[in-house]
Amino acid sequence: MAWFGLMHLFWWLLLIAGGAALVRWIFRAGGGAHHRGHDRAVAILRERYARGEIDKGEFDDRLRNLKD
């Protein structure tokens, strides 16, 4: 009888952990990917400006486009 109780508890813990992992995955895949991509684009833009590949005006224009 004790095994039945332990297996029942294990089943509920497994369901709760699986549900929490699913919710985390959904939120991470949704807004997180866009945010990380935006941060990377801004970092590349800053690097190009720091290397002198683009001037201040072009940097500002592109940064404004990324924020839109």
BAFI-3210 file (N, C-alpha, C; in Angstrom, 3 decimals, decimal comma, padded with zeros to 6 digits):
// residues 68
n [1|2|3|4|5|6|7|8|9|10|11|12|13|14|15|16|17|18|19|20|21|22|23|24|25|26|27|28|29|30|31|32|33|34|35|36|37|38|39|40|41|42|43|44|45|46|47|48|49|50|51|52|53|54|55|56|57|58|59|60|61|62|63|64|65|66|67|68]
n.u [000,812|002,017|003,694|001,890|000,973|003,365|003,961|001,765|002,219|004,652|003,727|002,080|004,013|005,619|003,797|003,368|005,979|006,448|004,451|005,323|007,776|006,871|005,426|007,536|009,110|007,397|007,150|009,821|010,389|008,662|008,658|011,308|013,150|012,894|013,732|016,401|017,455|017,175|018,887|021,320|021,487|021,706|024,119|025,893|025,586|026,644|029,289|030,125|029,947|031,857|034,165|034,372|033,101|030,600|029,015|027,986|025,390|024,322|024,426|022,573|020,212|019,885|019,679|017,334|015,565|015,726|014,465|011,856]
n.v [-001,198|001,198|001,716|002,420|004,918|006,402|006,283|007,639|010,197|010,757|010,850|013,176|015,117|014,907|015,772|018,454|019,521|019,138|020,796|023,299|023,477|023,555|025,996|027,768|027,327|028,234|030,989|031,755|031,177|032,880|036,025|036,294|035,529|037,499|039,718|039,061|038,975|041,636|042,900|041,862|042,949|045,683|045,641|044,895|047,092|049,117|048,227|048,542|051,312|052,038|051,071|052,797|052,392|053,361|056,592|059,073|060,040|058,025|055,919|056,803|056,895|054,190|052,993|054,147|053,011|050,342|050,467|050,948]
n.w [000,000|000,656|-001,510|-003,495|-002,587|-002,675|-005,419|-006,406|-005,344|-006,632|-009,296|-009,263|-008,613|-010,878|-012,876|-012,052|-012,206|-014,950|-016,031|-015,088|-016,430|-019,062|-019,130|-018,600|-020,891|-022,919|-022,323|-022,540|-025,212|-026,493|-026,014|-025,317|-027,349|-029,311|-027,875|-027,232|-029,820|-030,586|-028,735|-029,601|-032,168|-031,582|-030,201|-032,246|-033,916|-032,265|-032,094|-034,760|-034,977|-033,079|-034,295|-036,350|-038,742|-039,367|-039,213|-036,707|-037,327|-039,009|-037,211|-035,262|-036,828|-037,568|-035,043|-034,143|-036,000|-035,190|-032,750|-033,409]
ca.u [000,000|002,903|004,166|000,828|001,007|004,580|003,809|000,769|002,931|005,594|002,952|001,694|005,231|005,998|002,860|003,625|007,271|006,263|003,680|006,187|008,748|006,154|005,163|008,821|009,517|006,517|007,521|011,174|010,346|007,850|009,270|012,734|013,917|012,899|014,530|017,808|017,831|017,288|020,120|022,455|021,545|022,211|025,532|026,620|025,563|027,611|030,639|030,427|030,176|033,129|035,251|034,393|032,493|029,453|029,126|026,991|024,063|023,870|024,196|021,296|019,116|019,703|019,213|015,922|014,848|015,655|013,520|010,474]
ca.v [000,000|002,363|001,983|003,114|006,311|007,033|006,436|008,704|011,443|010,939|011,231|014,571|015,931|014,890|016,651|019,852|019,907|019,222|022,005|024,459|023,510|023,978|027,432|028,447|027,215|029,098|032,391|031,972|031,131|033,990|037,345|036,232|035,435|038,818|040,625|038,714|039,386|043,095|043,232|041,514|043,933|046,935|045,426|044,940|048,494|049,855|047,819|049,178|052,732|052,150|050,824|053,885|051,966|054,240|057,844|059,292|060,166|056,706|055,155|057,246|056,471|052,730|052,697|054,544|051,977|049,128|050,681|050,988]
ca.w [000,000|000,719|-002,860|-004,219|-002,143|-003,206|-006,870|-006,607|-005,056|-007,725|-010,474|-009,124|-008,721|-012,285|-013,592|-011,677|-012,788|-016,400|-016,317|-014,862|-017,521|-020,261|-019,017|-018,758|-022,283|-023,711|-022,105|-023,039|-026,670|-027,004|-026,008|-025,080|-028,576|-029,943|-027,055|-027,415|-031,161|-030,574|-028,016|-030,459|-033,255|-031,014|-029,901|-033,520|-034,352|-031,433|-032,506|-036,050|-034,702|-032,360|-035,240|-037,326|-040,006|-039,604|-038,459|-035,658|-037,934|-039,449|-035,990|-034,666|-037,700|-037,469|-033,699|-034,120|-036,754|-034,382|-031,637|-033,938]
c.u [000,861|003,414|003,137|000,824|002,212|004,487|002,811|001,418|003,916|004,886|002,568|002,902|005,707|005,089|003,128|004,936|007,166|005,483|004,512|007,216|008,092|005,876|006,448|009,274|008,691|006,922|008,914|011,178|009,590|008,604|010,770|013,559|013,991|013,798|016,021|018,296|018,019|018,570|021,346|022,606|022,113|023,704|026,380|026,691|026,573|029,050|031,037|030,701|031,534|034,322|035,351|033,796|031,289|029,628|027,966|025,574|023,493|023,583|022,841|020,101|018,835|019,197|017,741|015,066|014,706|014,637|012,085|009,853]
c.v [001,270|002,730|002,746|004,600|007,051|007,256|007,539|010,073|011,758|011,416|012,710|015,507|016,012|015,803|018,122|020,334|020,045|020,464|023,259|024,593|023,980|025,481|028,233|028,447|028,146|030,558|032,691|032,017|032,323|035,295|037,322|036,244|036,780|039,767|040,341|039,136|040,885|043,519|042,950|042,528|045,259|046,799|045,494|046,371|049,318|049,500|048,498|050,664|052,925|051,931|051,921|053,506|052,829|055,502|057,990|059,372|058,828|055,813|055,503|056,790|054,964|052,325|053,044|053,515|050,688|049,262|050,710|049,648]
c.w [000,000|-000,670|-003,688|-003,850|-002,690|-004,711|-007,207|-006,380|-006,177|-008,989|-010,415|-009,210|-010,164|-013,115|-013,300|-012,296|-014,309|-016,805|-016,143|-015,980|-018,819|-020,253|-019,213|-020,209|-023,165|-023,550|-022,639|-024,565|-027,243|-027,084|-025,882|-026,338|-029,270|-029,174|-027,229|-028,799|-031,260|-029,875|-028,874|-031,593|-032,759|-030,705|-031,167|-034,028|-033,563|-031,805|-033,812|-035,874|-034,017|-033,291|-036,297|-038,665|-040,372|-038,760|-037,472|-036,221|-038,364|-038,234|-035,380|-035,489|-037,556|-036,081|-033,568|-034,871|-035,954|-033,256|-032,112|-034,011]
res [m|a|w|f|g|l|m|h|l|f|w|w|l|l|l|i|a|g|g|a|a|l|v|r|w|i|f|r|a|g|g|g|a|h|h|r|g|h|d|r|a|v|a|i|l|r|e|r|y|a|r|g|e|i|d|k|g|e|f|d|d|r|l|r|n|l|k|d]
***
